[in-house]
Amino acid sequence: MNISLIEPLGVSKEMIDELAKPLTDAGHKFTYYDEKTTDVAELIERSKDQDIVMIANNPYPAEVIDACDNLKMIAVAFTGIDHVAVSKCQEKGIIICNCAGYSNVCVSELCIGMAIDLFRYIKECDDAVRKQGTSAGLCGREISGKKVGIIGCGEIGFMTAKLFKAFGADVYAYARHEREEVKAAGIKYAGLDELMSECDIISLHIPNNAETKGMISAEKIALMKKSAIFINCARGPIVDNEALAQALNAGAIVGAAIDVYDMEPPIPADYPLVNARNTLLTPHVAFLSEEAMVRRARIEFDNVMAYVNGAPVNVCY
């Protein structure tokens, strides 16, 4: 089979060569492009003769898929697949496999770090010292004893919930399906409105799709306590980010930590959250750790090997 990795995976060329060797040893042709592109014509050129295309979080639109008559599988080195034209893949019978699980640790750890930063004013404390300031106005809060709401309790949400539990928080989860292992960990299920209105920290962990887009609406944000903080390391379009910015500027909630937006960074200077009060903003880095990059590269190539061996795994569609 012709197999093409059309963008970097955040690991060394030596590791890519090592991971590709079982494929080439088995007689498959492997091509690697070490520069990312969003140009549709170039994406088509890199993909058109391939049986398998490997991508990370680069958009992979329907025009590209339409031009690839040999394409049988798209291996996505990411958890979410909303950057792939899924309906076109379904139309053409192309399967999509993802790398679920590779970023569970680093995403959940960033959520904890964001909560600590907002509760203890770490950015502001650093700024105070550099400007010969004092601790005046920088009395923080503790996570211990607070109510934490986890919206979406899949593997990342569950790990985040367990970390908050370790800090002594009382953790609640909202999910479509209840899991016994979540309950066994001492995490209580609650309705979305109950969670939004009663929790001190709310952390979002659901995929972006037709069902969830705009789910955290202005009405849901209005339910939040004035002392609450909101964390989004999931997907930007799930949230009405303009309404969130308005709530922050009005003092209706005390703070927000955001890693994902309605577009990929760079974020425009006039984007509402960029100019909102009490925000901690990061440029879509929740998934990005040295360890996670190695894990996802291994999973990505394992997915391809499983497919060529006739037993695909991590199949999304």
C-alpha positions, -999 to 999 in steps of 0.1 A, spaced: 0 0 0 10 36 -5 11 54 29 18 91 34 23 111 66 15 145 53 25 167 83 49 165 112 39 147 144 61 166 168 88 139 171 122 135 155 127 122 119 147 94 135 116 83 154 94 85 123 119 63 104 119 38 133 81 36 135 78 34 97 103 5 93 78 -23 100 56 -9 72 84 -6 47 99 -40 57 64 -54 49 67 -39 13 45 -8 18 57 25 4 60 52 30 63 90 23 69 116 50 63 154 46 80 173 74 63 207 67 26 214 74 4 229 47 -32 241 46 -31 246 8 -58 224 -7 -38 218 -39 -7 207 -20 -28 185 3 -42 168 -28 -8 164 -43 4 147 -11 -27 125 -8 -40 117 -43 -22 84 -49 -23 71 -13 -42 42 2 -36 56 37 -31 92 47 -18 101 81 -25 135 96 -25 153 130 -47 183 136 -43 198 102 -77 205 85 -85 178 59 -114 191 38 -139 174 15 -122 188 -16 -90 168 -8 -109 136 0 -129 139 -32 -97 140 -52 -83 108 -37 -98 78 -55 -74 53 -38 -79 65 -3 -91 38 21 -81 50 55 -73 83 73 -51 79 104 -56 109 127 -29 117 153 -54 134 175 -84 126 197 -110 148 180 -117 144 143 -138 174 137 -111 188 114 -117 160 90 -147 160 65 -163 130 81 -194 129 59 -173 128 28 -153 99 42 -186 80 50 -198 87 15 -166 72 0 -163 43 25 -130 56 40 -124 47 76 -110 71 102 -89 60 131 -79 83 159 -53 83 187 -76 83 217 -58 84 250 -25 99 240 -32 132 257 -52 122 287 -25 131 312 -13 164 297 -48 178 291 -60 170 326 -28 183 342 -32 216 323 -68 219 336 -55 216 371 -27 241 365 -52 266 350 -75 262 381 -46 268 404 -34 298 384 -69 314 385 -74 306 422 -40 317 434 -34 346 409 -1 332 398 2 355 367 -7 386 389 17 375 416 46 373 391 36 407 377 35 422 412 71 411 420 84 423 387 68 457 394 80 460 430 45 452 443 33 433 473 6 407 481 -21 433 484 -52 421 466 -38 387 459 -54 366 485 -64 334 467 -86 304 472 -81 267 477 -94 239 455 -99 217 485 -136 217 496 -148 233 464 -174 218 440 -160 209 406 -182 202 376 -168 180 348 -189 184 316 -182 151 297 -167 123 317 -149 103 291 -113 93 297 -99 129 298 -128 142 318 -125 112 342 -88 118 347 -93 155 353 -120 146 378 -97 122 397 -70 149 399 -95 174 413 -106 147 438 -69 143 449 -69 180 457 -99 175 480 -126 188 458 -162 175 457 -165 164 420 -197 162 399 -199 150 363 -224 155 335 -225 129 308 -249 112 285 -241 78 299 -232 70 335 -202 48 342 -198 26 372 -161 32 375 -168 70 377 -192 64 405 -168 41 422 -142 69 422 -165 90 443 -177 112 415 -214 121 415 -235 125 384 -256 157 380 -277 174 354 -261 201 333 -281 230 348 -274 218 384 -237 215 376 -235 249 360 -253 266 388 -237 250 418 -201 243 410 -171 266 418 -150 252 390 -164 240 357 -142 221 332 -153 212 297 -144 178 282 -168 169 253 -162 167 215 -174 193 191 -201 180 168 -236 189 156 -251 180 190 -226 199 212 -219 230 191 -230 260 212 -241 238 240 -226 261 266 -248 290 256 -254 324 271 -283 309 291 -260 282 306 -233 307 314 -258 329 332 -265 300 356 -229 301 369 -221 314 404 -204 348 405 -174 332 422 -171 304 397 -144 298 370 -147 282 337 -121 260 320 -122 249 283 -95 226 271 -119 207 248 -132 226 217 -139 263 212 -172 261 193 -190 242 221 -191 275 240 -207 308 231 -174 326 236 -188 361 231 -213 354 259 -185 341 280 -165 373 274 -195 394 283 -200 375 315 -164 380 325 -164 417 317 -196 422 336 -182 403 367 -209 377 364 -182 350 368 -148 355 383 -125 340 357 -119 317 328 -90 297 314 -92 289 277 -70 268 255 -93 264 225 -113 290 204 -136 293 174 -105 291 152 -69 278 156 -43 303 168 -31 328 159 -62 344 175 -73 378 162 -66 408 184 -103 417 185 -115 382 195 -138 387 225 -119 365 250 -86 382 242 -100 414 256 -121 399 285 -113 404 321 -97 377 343 -88 353 315 -59 329 313 -54 321 276 -31 295 261 -26 288 223 -41 253 220 -14 235 240 -33 211 262 -24 181 241 12 192 237 38 175 259 70 157 250 55 125 264 22 129 246 39 135 212 57 102 215 26 83 226 5 96 198 32 89 172 33 53 184 -5 49 184 -7 65 149 17 40 134 1 11 154 -33 21 139 -18 20 104 -2 -14 110 -34 -28 124 -53 -16 93 -28 -31 68 -29 -64 88 -67 -64 83 -77 -57 120 -82 -20 123 -84 -4 158 -94 30 172 -120 32 144 -142 63 147 -161 59 114 
